[in-house]
Amino acid sequence: MAVTVIDGRVEAAEVKRERKTFSQFSTIRFATADGRAHTIKNALVSTDVIPHLSPGSEGRYYLFSSADQRGIYGFRNAAGKSVGSFPGANEKLALYATLFALVVIVIYEVFGDGTPVILLIALVLGVIGYFFTRKARIECERAYAEDGAAFPVR
């Protein structure tokens, strides 16, 4: 997983899809202080960080790139405003999938003729997904904390 920092200004941010706790942007374009352009495609951003992605907003943006997702998890500006929140929907989804697979496996073992292979696959994928997304969140929290303020606890 990669965690990077961009010091710059938001040039454009196009929302693709909005949810209750996060939004997906089709593109977010930054202009850095040295004049370079940086574009992120299909970025996930939590609702706490979204207000700081309006065109013209300047500051330090904290980006992450994981196996299946990328996005922005934090923001700081020169005035001291600091917002950090990791879009952790995949972590919760993987945990729920794991628990569901475990419950159904127990039901099949007690009342059925054995465990279907598809449930074992779902269990393994859920466990792997949970630990990878959890690791990504922890790395983001650590990088954000090392750069200044503590990450908000949820």
N, C-alpha and C positions, 0 to 999 in steps of 0.2 A: 504494500500500500504506500502511496506517495502523499505526502503532506507538503504543500508549497504555500508561499506567501507572495501576494502581489501588492505593491504599493502603487496606487494609481487612481484613475478616475473612470467611472462607468460611462461608456459611450452609448451603449444600447443594451436593453434587456427585454427580450420577447418571451412572455409567458406562454407556455404550451398547455399546461394543465394545472389547475388549482385544487388542493385538497384542504382538509381542516388543519392539519399540522405541518404541511409542507406544500411547495409548488415545484413544478418542473418547468424549467426554462428551455426553450428550443436553442437559443443562443444568448450568451452574455459576452459583450465585447468591452475590453478595458484598454485604456491608453496609459502606459506607464510614464514615470517622470522622465525617463531618457528617450521618450518618443516612440518606443516600440508598441505594437498592438498585440493583445493577447485575447483569444476567443475561446470560450468554453461552450461546448454543445451538449445538449441534454443534461443540464445541470440540475441537481436536486438542491433546494434551499429551504430551510425551515422558516416558519412564519415570523420568527423573531428577527431574522436577518433581512427578509424581503424589503422592508421599508428603506434600507440603505443601498438598494440596487437601482434606484431611480437614476436616469441619465443625469450626469453632472455631479453625482455624489463622489467625494474623494475620501480616501483613507487606505487602511491596510486590510486586505481581504485574505482570508484563510481558506485555501482550497484543499480538497481531498480527492483522491482517485483510488478506488478500490477495484476489486475483481469485476463487479457488475454495475457499479455506479460511480458517479463523480458529482461534485458540487461544491458549494460554499458553506462552510460551517461557522464562520466567525467574521467579525468586523470591528475595527478600531479606527477612530479618526484623531486628528491633532488636538481636538478640544477635550479628549479624554473619554468620549462615548465609546463604550465597549459592549458588544453583544456577541454571544456565542451559543450555538445550539446545533447539535448534530441531528440530521434527519434520520432517525433510527427506526423507521417503519419496517425495514427488512429484518432487523434484529428481532423485533417482536413477532413478525410473521414467521420467521424460522423457529422461534421458540414455541409458538402455538402449533405449528405443523409437527414439531417433535412430540409435544404433549399429546396431540390428537392421535398420532401414529402409535404412541405407547398405549393409550387407552384402548384403541381398536385392536391392537395386538393382544392385549390382556383379554378382551372380550372374545376374540377368536380362539385363544388358547383354552379359555374356560368352557365356551359353548360350541366351538366349531371343530373342524378337522385339521387344525394346524394353522400356521401363519402364512398368508399370501405373500409372495415375493415382493409385490408392489408396495406393501406396507413396510417391509424391511428397507427397501430402497428409499421410501419417503422418510423413514426414521434416520437413515444415514445422511441423506441430503439435508434434512432439518438440522441435525447436530453440526454438520460441517458449516452450513450457512450461518447458524447462530454464532459459532466461534469466530468465523472470519469477520462478520459484521461487528461483533463485540470488540475484536481486536482493532478494527478500523476506528471505532468510536473512542476507544481508550487512547490510541495514538493521537487522534485529533485533540482530545482533552489535554494530553500531555504537552503537545506542541503549543497549544493556545496558552496554557499555564506558564510554560517556560518563557513565553514572549511578554508576559506582563501579569495580567489579572487572572484570577481563578475562574475556571469554567463553571457556569451555573449548574447546580445540582438539581436534578429532576426526580 
